[in-house]
């Protein structure tokens, strides 16, 4: 790269997504400045204490919250959970699951089972189409 070229940067929201953290919980310096690819890599390889804390205690973005609860983002929406949850709040929900969480976990398990069934069926069809035809003579 020539010295007069600027390094490629990304918006703080993009960097937060790549790091798996909730942007509003980050320090102001992170939220208000573009992040270069080199800075992002440095955060990944040598995370500061605030990043370590966010990754362990939260609050977590919706996709991470849903994954920790074993449900989908849509399940969070149906349960009207719009706020970011901390590790303690997630642990509390897991320890004493409300009706909506039990229902959403069952829905997610049913969807995964159906996806596995369809995948197996497709694989079976693929293998069947690759088999040589039996000789009738």
HELIX and SHEET records of a PDB file:
HELIX    1   1 UNK A   12  UNK A   19  1                                   8    
HELIX    2   2 UNK A   23  UNK A   25  5                                   3    
HELIX    3   3 UNK A   28  UNK A   32  1                                   5    
HELIX    4   4 UNK A   37  UNK A   45  1                                   9    
HELIX    5   5 UNK A   49  UNK A   57  1                                   9    
HELIX    6   6 UNK A   62  UNK A   69  1                                   8    
HELIX    7   7 UNK A   73  UNK A   78  1                                   6    
HELIX    8   8 UNK A   87  UNK A   95  1                                   9    
HELIX    9   9 UNK A   99  UNK A  130  1                                  32    
SHEET    1   A 2 UNK A   9  UNK A  10  0                                        
SHEET    2   A 2 UNK A  35  UNK A  36 -1                                        
END                                                                             
